[in-house]
Amino acid sequence: MIRVGVIFGGESVEHEVSIITAVQAMNYINTDKYVIVPIYISKDRNWYTGENLRDMSTYKDMTEISNLAKEVTLTKCDDKFVLQKKRGLFKGIVDTIDVAFPIVHGKGVEDGSLAGYLDSLGIPYVGPKVLGASVGQDKVVQKQILAASNIPVVDYVWFYDYEYKEDEEKIINNIEKLDYPVIIKPARLGSSVGIAVANNQKELEKALDEALKYDSKIIVEKVVQNLKEVDCAIVGNYENQECSLIGEMLTDNAFLTFEDKYLGNGKGSKKTPAKNNVGGKINTAGFKIPAELPKDIEEQIYKYSKEAFRALNLSGVTRFDFLVDEKNKKVYVNEPNTIPGCLAFFFFTPKGKKYPELLDELIKSAIKEYKNDKKKVTSFESNVLSTFDGTKGAKAKMQ
């Protein structure tokens, strides 16, 4: 059977969210086809493996994880991808994997850092490659690419922390040209961490101070009036894409908060109360699926989902957030979630695609894409350095 290394955790403010998503996914991967190998990255960047890592109770006291799992490194040895014992005189092989399944969220892992490491090992893995992952983590670069691809985005202003410190008045003046209310976001975080809405300058300054705690790059967007927030998940690669049903966000807050999404103790919605989060299950009460939308708006969302997926070089499963101005019938792409919480499986379930089927599809697609990539020319048999004498004229000889 294929051995799937599910990688999760990492040094990120979304560390715990990653654990929830990964444990849930491991509970649904088809064990008749796959052997599940959990690989946990701690907040101090140490890697662990062991069967206990599939149990949510293991994470109640994270200081005990080193006693419940084996510390390892992921490396390549004799054409095998192995989890090797990190410490001790004899660094024996603890386990092996055939394909990696990153289920990570946030800066330092989801942003292409982990994808780059897996690429350097040459292992097949689920999800976006380095470019798609890094672009997907940066809300500013996303908008620049989407706008260049004629995909609508809201008006925005962005800046770095040093620019704000050097000329706070200039930055605030630029933001106020958008007109209040505005929404302030750390540019490279997810899960609604550090996000706030400001209706005046005092609220703006407070929100900026909070956002700057999490990121050195900040984006401020014009709030869409007559707003309906909807999401559409999409699974596939550059060649084929399948959209889920569209879901509507339900919350009494100005935007769907971290608590709404994961903790289950936020306000939720008057229409749909928040549910508790148990057994590695992510709260999905913040969505109504399918959303009630006019047919033309629905078609625009499906169209932009596929166009944005390709423009941003994505693969695997992504959930796109959309902002709909119901009065003016305008649709804006807000941002992608390249490894979404819950892997967005509940957007596909009403279409008949159950979670184990989605996970199976993602793993098989990663292996297929890996095999296709292996057919491409990545190096030359000839060695141009064979005639290099280490002295002058190297450039001329190579020509």
Rosetta blueprint (number, residue, H / E / L):
1 M L
2 I E
3 R E
4 V E
5 G E
6 V E
7 I E
8 F E
9 G E
10 G L
11 E L
12 S L
13 V L
14 E L
15 H H
16 E H
17 V H
18 S H
19 I H
20 I H
21 T H
22 A H
23 V H
24 Q H
25 A H
26 M H
27 N H
28 Y H
29 I L
30 N L
31 T L
32 D L
33 K L
34 Y E
35 V E
36 I E
37 V E
38 P E
39 I E
40 Y E
41 I E
42 S L
43 K L
44 D L
45 R L
46 N L
47 W E
48 Y E
49 T E
50 G L
51 E H
52 N H
53 L H
54 R H
55 D L
56 M H
57 S H
58 T H
59 Y H
60 K H
61 D L
62 M H
63 T H
64 E H
65 I H
66 S H
67 N H
68 L H
69 A L
70 K E
71 E E
72 V E
73 T E
74 L E
75 T E
76 K E
77 C E
78 D L
79 D L
80 K E
81 F E
82 V E
83 L E
84 Q E
85 K E
86 K L
87 R L
88 G L
89 L L
90 F L
91 K L
92 G L
93 I E
94 V E
95 D E
96 T E
97 I E
98 D L
99 V E
100 A E
101 F E
102 P E
103 I L
104 V L
105 H L
106 G L
107 K L
108 G L
109 V L
110 E L
111 D L
112 G L
113 S H
114 L H
115 A H
116 G H
117 Y H
118 L H
119 D H
120 S H
121 L H
122 G L
123 I L
124 P L
125 Y E
126 V L
127 G L
128 P L
129 K L
130 V H
131 L H
132 G H
133 A H
134 S H
135 V H
136 G H
137 Q H
138 D L
139 K H
140 V H
141 V H
142 Q H
143 K H
144 Q H
145 I H
146 L H
147 A H
148 A H
149 S L
150 N L
151 I L
152 P L
153 V L
154 V L
155 D L
156 Y E
157 V E
158 W E
159 F E
160 Y E
161 D H
162 Y H
163 E H
164 Y H
165 K H
166 E H
167 D L
168 E H
169 E H
170 K H
171 I H
172 I H
173 N H
174 N H
175 I H
176 E H
177 K L
178 L L
179 D L
180 Y L
181 P L
182 V E
183 I E
184 I E
185 K E
186 P E
187 A L
188 R L
189 L L
190 G L
191 S L
192 S L
193 V L
194 G L
195 I L
196 A E
197 V E
198 A E
199 N L
200 N L
201 Q H
202 K H
203 E H
204 L H
205 E H
206 K H
207 A H
208 L H
209 D H
210 E H
211 A H
212 L L
213 K L
214 Y L
215 D L
216 S L
217 K E
218 I E
219 I E
220 V E
221 E E
222 K E
223 V L
224 V L
225 Q L
226 N L
227 L E
228 K E
229 E E
230 V E
231 D E
232 C E
233 A E
234 I E
235 V E
236 G E
237 N L
238 Y L
239 E L
240 N L
241 Q E
242 E E
243 C E
244 S E
245 L E
246 I E
247 G E
248 E E
249 M E
250 L L
251 T L
252 D L
253 N L
254 A L
255 F L
256 L L
257 T L
258 F H
259 E H
260 D H
261 K H
262 Y H
263 L H
264 G L
265 N L
266 G L
267 K L
268 G L
269 S L
270 K L
271 K L
272 T L
273 P L
274 A L
275 K L
276 N L
277 N L
278 V L
279 G L
280 G L
281 K L
282 I L
283 N L
284 T L
285 A L
286 G L
287 F E
288 K E
289 I L
290 P L
291 A L
292 E L
293 L L
294 P L
295 K H
296 D H
297 I H
298 E H
299 E H
300 Q H
301 I H
302 Y H
303 K H
304 Y H
305 S H
306 K H
307 E H
308 A H
309 F H
310 R H
311 A H
312 L L
313 N L
314 L L
315 S L
316 G E
317 V E
318 T E
319 R E
320 F E
321 D E
322 F E
323 L E
324 V E
325 D E
326 E L
327 K L
328 N L
329 K L
330 K E
331 V E
332 Y E
333 V E
334 N E
335 E E
336 P E
337 N E
338 T L
339 I L
340 P L
341 G H
342 C H
343 L H
344 A H
345 F H
346 F H
347 F H
348 F H
349 T H
350 P H
351 K H
352 G L
353 K L
354 K L
355 Y H
356 P H
357 E H
358 L H
359 L H
360 D H
361 E H
362 L H
363 I H
364 K H
365 S H
366 A H
367 I H
368 K H
369 E H
370 Y H
371 K H
372 N H
373 D H
374 K H
375 K L
376 K L
377 V L
378 T L
379 S L
380 F L
381 E L
382 S L
383 N L
384 V H
385 L H
386 S H
387 T H
388 F L
389 D L
390 G L
391 T L
392 K L
393 G L
394 A H
395 K H
396 A H
397 K H
398 M H
399 Q L
